[in-house]
Each structure stands twice: as structure tokens, then as C-alpha cells.
Amino acid sequence: MTSKPSFKQSFRRSALSGEFIVPAALSIITLIYLISAIQLGPPMSAGNMTASFFPIATAIVMLIALICAMAHALRDKAKAPTEKTVADIESSDESAPSRQYAGLSPGAIGVIILTAGYLLTFDMIGYFVSTFAYVLLLSGLFGGGFRDKWLTKLLAAIVITIAGYLLFEVAFQVRLPTLWSQ
């Protein structure tokens, strides 16, 4: 004999998980970034790429990927069984679910906050400072903090920042904002 699920249980079951919410939040941020990139001017001028070409192309590719991720999450939600019995949950080999806030894990929330901060500070403090801080904080977030292997994380942030600069400034000839050019 099964009892009727409470409103709270029904809401939890029908609510979207972080698998949908994270790409949706990143889509909003990416859309804002795309609008900013479009304001730089047309991506092509006289048959040559302009400074807005790669930001626009990157944002469009990112939006397509995020839309696919959201569609995948919705498709998985539709395929998932609607009810689990207590016996199913107890016999499951999965560990206890981690803390979540509005369907998001603390790591996902950290990525959203760091990415939003990066996009907001990129023009204000320049490529080097914002990218170095972003990469370093992400490595700390996913690498268990800075107590272990802090030198490796520091070197990785430096290498990734310099590689990105060389890729855009030298290879693509796209001028990046710098703190000293403000």
C-alpha cells in the first residue's frame, strides 16, 4: 500500500535539476556576452575578420552547446522513472546525495559565480588579471582548494593565461583588453 506523495515530494520530483539549470544560467551569461561582442561592430569588414569575429563565433558555438545540454537534460528527465520506492533508494549503490541549492551543487554555483565575475571584470581590469584569477580560482574550486599542489595550480594558471594571450593576440591578431591600456 503506497501513500500519496506530499506536495514537497512532488515538487522535488518535477523540479529541474542542475543538469538543466546550470546550462540555462550559463546561456543567459553567454547571451549577454554575445550582445556585448556584437556591439564591437561587424565580425567581417572588407573580407577580413575584425576584433568581434572570435567573441561572436565563440558565443554562438557556446549557445548551441548549452541548448543541446538543456535539451539533453529535459530528455533525460522525461525518461527517468517518476517514483522510487524506499526499498529502491535503500538498495541503491549510489552514495547519499550531496547538498544542493535550487538543484545546483556548490561546485556548479561556484562556476556560475566565477564565470559571471570573469565576464564582468574582463573589460575593466583586462585579460591578464581577470583570466589569471579565473583560471586559478577554478583550479582551486575543482582541485580541492589551495593547500595541496598550490604551486602546480599557480603555474597552470600562468601557462593557460599566456597561451590564451598568444592564441588571440599573435595567432588570431585580436586585441585583448589589458590593465595598462585602460
C-alpha positions in Angstrom: 0.0 0.0 0.0 1.5 3.3 -1.1 0.6 6.6 0.2 0.1 9.6 -2.0 3.3 11.8 -2.2 3.2 15.1 -0.5 3.4 18.4 -2.3 7.1 18.8 -1.3 8.0 15.4 -2.8 6.0 16.1 -6.0 7.7 19.4 -6.4 11.2 17.9 -5.9 10.4 15.2 -8.5 9.1 17.7 -11.0 11.7 20.4 -10.5 14.5 20.6 -12.9 17.9 19.5 -11.7 21.3 21.3 -12.0 21.8 19.5 -15.3 19.3 21.9 -16.8 19.7 24.9 -14.5 23.5 25.3 -14.9 23.4 25.4 -18.8 20.4 27.8 -18.6 22.2 30.2 -16.3 25.4 30.0 -18.5 23.2 30.6 -21.6 22.0 33.9 -20.0 25.6 34.9 -19.3 26.7 33.9 -22.8 23.8 35.8 -24.4 24.9 38.9 -22.5 28.4 38.3 -23.7 27.2 37.9 -27.3 25.3 41.2 -27.2 28.5 42.9 -25.9 30.5 41.3 -28.7 28.0 42.4 -31.3 28.3 46.0 -30.1 32.0 45.9 -31.0 31.0 46.0 -34.7 30.5 43.7 -37.6 32.6 40.4 -37.4 33.8 41.0 -41.0 35.0 44.1 -42.8 36.3 44.2 -46.3 36.7 40.4 -46.3 38.8 40.4 -43.1 37.9 39.4 -39.6 37.5 42.1 -37.1 38.0 42.1 -33.3 34.4 41.0 -32.8 34.6 37.9 -35.0 36.0 35.4 -32.5 33.9 36.6 -29.5 30.8 36.3 -31.6 31.7 32.9 -33.0 32.7 31.6 -29.6 29.4 32.8 -28.1 27.3 31.3 -30.8 29.1 27.9 -30.5 28.7 28.1 -26.7 25.0 28.9 -27.0 24.5 25.9 -29.4 26.3 23.6 -27.0 24.3 24.9 -24.0 21.0 24.5 -25.8 22.0 20.9 -26.6 22.9 20.3 -22.9 19.5 21.7 -21.8 17.6 19.5 -24.3 19.6 16.5 -23.2 18.7 17.2 -19.5 15.0 17.6 -20.4 15.1 14.4 -22.4 16.7 12.5 -19.5 14.2 14.0 -17.1 11.3 12.7 -19.3 12.9 9.2 -19.5 13.6 9.0 -15.7 11.3 6.9 -13.6 8.8 9.1 -11.8 8.8 7.3 -8.5 11.3 5.5 -6.4 10.2 3.4 -3.5 12.0 3.4 -0.2 13.4 0.0 -0.9 14.8 1.1 -4.3 16.6 4.1 -2.6 18.0 2.0 0.2 19.2 -0.8 -2.1 20.8 1.7 -4.5 24.6 1.6 -4.7 24.8 5.3 -5.1 26.1 7.4 -2.2 23.9 9.8 -0.4 23.1 12.8 -2.5 25.2 15.9 -1.8 23.9 19.3 -0.8 22.1 21.1 -3.5 20.6 24.6 -3.6 17.8 25.1 -6.2 19.0 21.9 -7.9 22.6 23.1 -8.1 25.6 21.7 -6.4 28.0 24.1 -4.6 30.6 23.4 -7.4 28.1 24.4 -10.1 27.2 27.6 -8.2 30.9 28.4 -7.8 31.4 28.0 -11.6 28.5 30.3 -12.3 29.7 33.0 -9.9 33.3 32.8 -11.2 32.3 32.9 -14.8 30.0 35.8 -14.3 32.7 37.6 -12.4 35.2 36.9 -15.2 32.9 38.3 -17.8 32.2 41.4 -15.8 35.8 42.1 -15.0 37.4 41.2 -18.4 36.9 44.7 -19.8 37.5 46.6 -16.6 40.8 45.0 -15.4 42.0 43.4 -18.6 42.7 40.0 -20.0 45.8 39.1 -17.9 44.5 39.8 -14.4 40.9 38.5 -15.0 42.0 35.4 -16.8 44.8 34.5 -14.4 42.4 35.0 -11.4 39.6 33.0 -13.1 41.8 30.0 -14.0 43.5 30.0 -10.6 40.1 30.1 -8.7 38.6 27.4 -11.0 41.6 25.2 -10.3 41.2 25.8 -6.6 37.5 25.0 -6.8 37.9 21.7 -8.6 41.3 20.8 -7.2 40.3 20.8 -3.5 41.5 24.2 -2.5 45.0 25.6 -2.5 46.5 23.6 0.3 47.6 20.8 -2.0 49.6 21.4 -5.1 49.3 25.2 -5.0 52.4 25.7 -7.0 51.1 23.5 -9.8 47.8 25.4 -9.8 49.7 28.7 -9.9 51.9 27.5 -12.8 48.9 26.1 -14.7 47.1 29.5 -14.4 50.1 31.3 -15.7 50.6 28.9 -18.6 46.9 29.0 -19.6 46.8 32.8 -19.4 49.9 33.2 -21.6 48.7 30.5 -24.0 45.4 32.3 -24.4 47.1 35.6 -25.0 49.4 34.1 -27.6 46.5 32.4 -29.3 44.3 35.5 -29.6 46.9 38.3 -29.9 49.5 36.6 -32.0 47.7 33.9 -34.0 44.3 35.5 -34.4 45.5 39.1 -34.1 42.6 40.0 -31.9 43.5 42.8 -29.5 42.7 41.9 -25.9 42.0 44.5 -23.2 44.8 45.0 -20.7 45.0 46.8 -17.4 47.6 49.2 -18.8 45.6 50.0 -21.9 42.6 51.2 -20.0 
